[in-house]
Amino acid sequence: MKDIKTLCSDDRYAIAERIVNLRKESGYKSKDIAQQMEISASAYSDIECANTKLSLDNLYKLCQIFDVSADYIIFGETEDAYISEIRAIFRKQRPGMVKKIVTGLKAMFG
């Protein structure tokens, strides 16, 4: 996964493109999203055009509106990518170790 400290302007354009795609897929107009985020239409336009950095507050709001993770908006990654990564890690482990890891995770997360 890319270190968040290394985000560059190209990343901002990719983030903006994902936000535009999410909005279009959901059938919303820009002004609808701006209203839900409680920001001006021009401020939302700046987000979609990558003219401004996406604040954490606005990132959170977009995640709530589109029901996606911040990882998806920032990096384009979905939970499926993490599941594949976890499976690859488990495939390299002995069965006894996998059982210990799963037991530990259950204890941590209930």
Secondary structure, DSSP 8 states (H G I E B T S, - for coil): ---GGG--HHHHHHHHHHHHHHHHHHT--HHHHHHHHTS-HHHHHHHHTT-S---HHHHHHHHHHHT--HHHHHH---HHHHHHHHHHHHHTS-HHHHHHHHHHHHHHH-
